[in-house]
Amino acid sequence: MRDTALTVPLLIPWLLLLGSCGSPPKAPTVDESTKRPANTAAAVELQVCKNDLQNTRILAAESGRMADSATATLQQLAVRQQAIAALQARATAPQANSVFAVRFEFGSAKVAIPDEISAALVEEARSAPLVVLKGRTDGTTDNPSESRIARERATAVRDYLVAAGVDASRIRATWQPAGDHAADNSAATGRAINRRVEIEVYRSAPVTVGVAPSLAGSPASNQP
């Protein structure tokens, strides 16, 4: 009996050890308090948000640069379109007729036109469908002498234009001995202006408008 009593206490630790070997080990637990701050879920989420914000700022800056570039391009296109529209309007708009005046010395029919005026006159007259010349004097009475000098001045300008290459068939010459003064004929400066040939350069040929025949003398006109 004594041997048995001594043996039982010695067996208890071995029995406990064998029992523990038969049960599965417990899963390890993580103590959140021992983690580094950078590894916490909140810290990771915050870092992700920071990255997204930075990417958004980069995209916004790039979008701004693209918008500025697009705006500058549109402005350049608008300026070019305005320039093209102005050129087209200038090309299609009807141009006004031009009037040139050639001055003459007293009693003279000699044509003397400054080079710069002559170049512009000839250039326009060559392409004009009609050029009208009006010979004038500083005379106050209609007499053969004044009529002759007015005609000679118109003819001299006509010959000048034809020699410069203007089609003679498109030139019409008229003259008036007295009157139709452009300035005060009582002053010497005014008379110098009045001794002239006016050159009217038409951009388009005048349109002839038909006139209905008069009904005077017709049988219908005698009816009440």
Secondary structure, DSSP 4 states (H G I P E B T S, - for coil): -HHHHHHHHHHHHHHHHHHHHHSPPPPP---GGGS-GGGSHHHHHHHHHHHHHHHHHHHHHHHHHHHHHHHHHHHHHHHHHHHHHHHHHHHHSPPPPEEEEEE--TT-------HHHHHHHHHHHHH-SEEEEEEEEEESS--HHHHHHHHHHHHHHHHHHHHTT--GGGEEEEEEEE---SS-TTSHHHHHHHSEEEEEEESSPPPPPP-PPP-TTSGGGG--
